[in-house]
Amino acid sequence: MTKISMIVAIAKLQAIGQNNDLLAYIPKDLKRFKALTTGHTIIMGRKTFDSLPNGALPNRRNIVISRNEALKIEGAEVVHSPEAAIELCKNDEEAFVIGGATVYEAFLPKANKLYLTLIDQFFNDADTFFPEFDESEWKETYREEVADDHQNDFSYTFLDLERK
């Protein structure tokens, strides 16, 4: 059975996006995202796909969930439900859910692992949020705290959680 993992950068108040874009450019976070997801299936909503600057992410199987039955996307497989996405990757060892908020909400009850980047910053203009979850259902498997780096004026923490 496929392990469903979710990967997301979350700021204060569960904020994850603004105007269909990330809240902050964090090179170390993007490098971690690439290292974790390369060679795996990634599952996303259509708006998240539209936010990718160069279309489908290379060296990954891209699955896009959309209500639009006629939608075709070069370099990606389009499905119309979370269940259909899971069915497509049922033989994979691990599949990564990469957003957006509606897709995270649909997959959270099914997720086995969360790869979080916790941004120690408020973004007042954020318009997209990660769903609340019960931390008591998860155990910490990795933590790396990063103080203010030369590209950002805030600290952040890489936190991996596995469902108990």
N, C-alpha and C positions, 0 to 999 in steps of 0.2 A: 504494500500500500504506500502510496506517495506521501512523503512528509510535506505538509503545507507550512511554509514559513512566510512571515510577513517582514518586510524591511521598510523602515520609515524614519525620517528625521522629525522629531516632535519638539516644539518649543513650549514655553509656558502656556497654560490653559488648553493643552492638547492641540495647539495650532500646528498645521502642517503645510498650508499653502495660502497663496494670495494671487488672484487673477490668473488662475491656472498655471502657476509657477511655484517653484520652491521659495521658501522664505529667506534663505541665505545660501550663499555660495561657499561651501566648505570643501576645499579640495581633498582633504584627508577622508571626509565622509564619502565623496564621490569615488575615491580610490577603493575604499572598503566595499562600497556597493558593487563596483566592477569585479573585484576579487571574489566576492561571495556569489554573484549571479552568473558570471561567465561560465558557459558550458551547461547551464541549467535552463529550465523553462521559466519564463516570467509571465505573470498574469496581471492585466491592468484593464481599467476602463477606457473607453474611447477618448475621453477628455485628457486623461493622462497620456495616452498615445499621442494625441494632437500636440501636447506640450513638449514632446521630444524634438529637439532641434533638427535631427537628421533622420527622422522616421524610426523604423524598427531598429532595436539595439543589436549590434553585431555579436556573433558568437553565442547567441541565445535563441531559444525557441520563443517567439513572441505570440502570446495569446491575448486577444482583445475582446472584452465583453461589451456588447452593444445591443440595445433594443432594436436597432435598425436592421431589419431582416435582409435588406438589399446591400448592406455595406460590404465592400471588398477593400482590403488593404494590402498593398504590396509588402511582402516580407513578414506578414503576420497571418495568423489563423483567427478568424472571427467566429465567436460563439455568442449565444444569446442568454446565457445564464451561468451562474457560478458552478452549478452541477455539471453543465456541459464542459466547462473548462477543466474541472476535476477529471471528468471522463477522458478528455483528450490526453491528459498527462498521467493517467493511472499507472503506467509502467515506469515512470520516472522515479528516481530515488528521492528527489526533493524539487519542489516547485516554489517559486518566490512570488508572492503577491506584492506589487509595487505601487498600488493606488488606483484611484483616488479614494476619497472618504467613503463613498457608497460601497465600493468594492471591499475596502477594509472592513466595513461593518458586516458585509455578507460573509466574509471569510473568517472573521475573528473566532466564532464558535468552533470552527473546523481547524484552526491553526494549532500546530504543534510547537512552533518556535517563533519568537519575536526577536528580530535584530533591530534594536533601537539606537538612534542617535538622539540623546536628550540635550536640547539646546537651552542653556541657562539664560534665556532672554525672552522678553515680552515683545510681541509683534502686534501692535494695536490695530493694524489694517488687515490682519489675517481674516480670510473668509472661508477657510476649509479646515476641518478639525478631525482628529483621530478619535474613534469611539472610546468611551470610558471602558475600562476593563478592571476586573478584580485581581489585584496583584497577589492575593493569597492563593490564587490558582496556579501561580507560576513560581519557578525557582530560578535564581540567578546562576548562570553558567560562565559568564565573562563580564568583566567591567574594566574599562580603561578611561580614566579621567584626563581630559586635555585642557590645560589652562589656556587663557587667551593666546592665540597664535598670532603670527605677524599679519595674517590676512583678515582676522575677525577680532572684534573687540568684546567678545564674550567667550565663556568657556563652554565645553560640551562634554558629554560622557557617552562612550559606546557601551551599551548594555544589552547582553543577550539573555533572553529568558526562555525557559523550556516549560511546557505545561507539566504540572505534577501528575 
